[in-house]
Amino acid sequence: MSADRTALAERLRERLPELERAVATRVYAISDPREVVDPAYAHRLNEATAAAIEYRLGVLEAGERQAPDVPAVLLSQARLDARDGVPLDTVLRRYFAGNALFGDFLVEEAERAEVPSAALRPLLAAQATFADRLIAAVSEEHGREAKSRPRNAADRRRQCVKALLAGELVDRSELGYDLDAHHLALMAKGEGAEELMLAVAEELDRRLLAVQREEEPIVACWLGGMRPLAATEAVAAVAATAPERVFVTIGEPGEGLEGWRFSHQQAKAALPVAERQGTAVLRYADVAVIASINQDDLLATSLRRLYLAPLERMRDGGKVARQTLRAYFDAERNISSTAAALAVDRRTVRNRLRGIEELLGRPLTGSLADLEIALRLDE
């Protein structure tokens, strides 16, 4: 049996170019790969066809117990078929045709070599078994990829943006947007967010790239153009147009792909701050520190425990202390201005600040910046 397998495999390898041409002709007759938009598709299909033939030869040579695994290139081709919209029915018809042709060549060579039918039958049975295994693996891979494949242009654009933000290399042509230009990123949340972004882009005469998060009323946007766009211009345009209950955050200007990503990260970081503050239009530069700290759980929690938790032990839960500190910071740390804002005398302000120092267990002089940030977090 082993000698028959080896002899038949050698005979088929001698006819390999003829076998590959025959299978390719049948495959092209089922569905012409040149009709697929991807220019590299036909080349990859030819590689997969050759790999499928080599797999069947490996099964013939090694026998059922030592047969090779399904080649990775065939699973990759199944995913490519799904991404390029080639139906599974077409993919399977190609495999059935290839299996039948290989079987025909195998029988023909067996007859020429005068291999007994009793020895040929188990070889054909092994080919059928592994053909079923191959088709099952390809079908599963195609189905898995088809489920995750973008269904329309908006889905494809969203997945392209997601990949670019993650640093992956993708085909940018799907975006219809120049990533080498100057950019300003925005995040908008609420009903009517996308319509608002269209109006702002038109007002500022900028190309708009907008993608909406899955199942969320959040739109990530970029305004692109040949010249830089100041964040203040966008703030003014949004403020003049924004409907109620829509929050918009604006990053800082950037250039090229790196600037495109960075501006988006800024706008994204500012969105939770805008929602908590109830600020309809918020520029990242105005809340850069708070937005960054909010993304650092250790730092945010530490500031609250160090500076806010001690104040809560006061009789009023620290209400007067927080009020005094906010007035003090608003007055640019001037005692007289703080006293006037609170309608108390200067001594009262000093006494309150001294009491806060005792609660914190450290002088305010070296902690004012952290304390002000903690209060802004509390807001």
Steps between C-alpha positions, in 0.01 A plus 500: 500500500780742593681425174182563302447834674856613435496389136169671427611822671818504289301448181261782590788734584637440150167628370476779757499794251227328299301426816529857625388641162201268491388593851555872437295482180211333685525749788495799263200351318302494826576863585758726335722640779591797281151634567588551868597861578816404693780510238703237687210257534567294184868454594408383851237264363762340272729453801215342695415268209861377487500453878178296484651268240817464708284417804329218310837367383620510863196297607574249223868468593470491881183299536206568730692473829782740410314733266594871525285765668279727293739763354477844657492660155166331430348635821641842415341476155164417657520817710599699191203356310266612777652849516476540122138385497555166324207278612575179688306307232750616239795409723364150562422440132865575423614244756255235375625556144863478612432181696329339202782590262767374737305174533481466123877549463563254784282228343660560160852456639392196703374335182824581317704360786270197517420559867233246607156648572516345848807717573353811333173504695656584841709774337186659355321459833785681679482781243126533560546506879757775490306692237208508745732617776640773274154620394382510863802706607463741207125537560554579868770757423290665230195515727696648790647772279168572328335569837759762587517649150369857468154494346499842337717803425445649848614175666805477277591860575456443875720191495762684293508788751519256790795321340682827425455622857646169617809554285415236239577533130180511295373614162426871555299535180189387687502822704471757221705728724857631471697382804804703393313828546445720808242361744285602793320219682164527672282266703126558507243318712125531489209496259579697187877482553579390144278768344674758719841389378388527136383856563826594676713355219301698245526818706879464531543378140676181611490140381322287759581146607238373744443153644242400758577251772303177485167530683600832661399858416868601496658631182877531451581770245793659328501830312771493233650762273815636339553760773489465880165563668513669841306327775340833590342519153342160549382589850323810365342311209373219724370738767302693239337185359482237775153378602413434863618182672791452262854502642790583271870487588780632284862387486797707395611543136722227354662413169541168322401161634669554837323835549172338390532238775625740768224757448243220527649373825468850644137545396416154629664566839305824541154352431440347849604833654250691285221263599577522874529876487196538280706708257354490148822596320835430659853536369757247616758771576264645762479172694821324394618418852159382625437296185839331534459429872158350439671237285740414783299324771792487742569872480133605513426276800816612679416870460152446637627305800781742574308826470125445499444211741656693797266795437198270517580431867401856589158561662342628182670236285753757384248722324638831636859387451442416133312826450788696653763321295312553174462869574870514591604344169256715301657806667844380388591418863445855626368511860328840470320412175394163648357671808307745284357220285386307810380811684720423804806668644859409415560337842216254437654399169841449664347294782316280255814440292696421816236248606516336157878468535458321832247257354723422202808467721715706262553870422289638216799674343634185338163338432288773344531374141400143594222629725357717222500203262330283763227762539452517124468121495239531775303737282 
